[in-house]
Amino acid sequence: MSQEEPKITRAAYASKKGEIALREHEYDGIQEYDQLLPNWWLFIFFAFTFFFFAYWIIYYQFGLTRTDVERLEDRLAVINEAKAAALEELLANLDDDVLVTQLATDPEQLAVGHQVYTTHCLACHGADLHARISIGDGQFVNLPGRSLMDGEWEYGDTPMDIFRIINDGSPPGSSGFNGALMEAFGQRLPPTDIAAVTAYILRENAEQFDVPEISGP
Ligand code: HEC
């Protein structure tokens, strides 16, 4: 390039003449075009660079917005509060007597309880509540849960004790049954379902808990 020529880039000079300019270096026989990236490409590149930088400052440096974890925790807190309130409301009107004489004699409650049992409990406590499954020829295989028909209750034998073990699960520190623990179903099911399934278990053990006969029309 002589000194009289105006200073323009090699690429601009070449494209003016309808040529393609190559950069000087060459590696492994590969050469590069000496061209500007298109503006639309550059626009996206800088826009995203700026976006990232702003995001990094706002989100990570100053914590001006709330993180997903914080939002999740807030929502869980609201849900847990509502659940605790629902449990408290139910417990205010629930005692041994209500469970035995009202819920365990109410066909509607028993139907709900049976449904809950079939969906959530049967796998470990068995269809006949004996915590076993028949494999024919009068033989049985034991399931992980305790029998709910043997008249023995590991964690207390009042109706409310049974409600509690279902709602709260095995007490902290308990070694369980053959190493298996009972899950806290209060985490998963509404307290009304726990009460209904308790009523269903009481009905199945009607003799032990003196559950009155259902007097129907
Ligand atoms: C994954 C298996 C499993 C499921 C599902 C399960 N349980 Fe249990 N359950 C157990 C085990 C194991 C124990 C014994 C826990 C212990 O001893 O600490 C137990 C104990 C109990 C007890 C105390 C029994 C006793 O003899 O003291 C009751 C009542 C009970 N479960 C009811 C239920 C109900 C109602 C459901 C359904 C809502 C249910 N369980 C679902 C495994 C299960």
Boltz pocket constraint, residues with backbone or C-beta under 6 A from the ligand:
constraints:
  - pocket:
      binder: B
      contacts: [[A, 116], [A, 117], [A, 120], [A, 121], [A, 122], [A, 123], [A, 124], [A, 125], [A, 144], [A, 145], [A, 146], [A, 147], [A, 148], [A, 152], [A, 153], [A, 154], [A, 155], [A, 156], [A, 162], [A, 165], [A, 166], [A, 170], [A, 171], [A, 174], [A, 175], [A, 176], [A, 177], [A, 180], [A, 181], [A, 182], [A, 183], [A, 185], [A, 197], [A, 198]]
      max_distance: 6.0
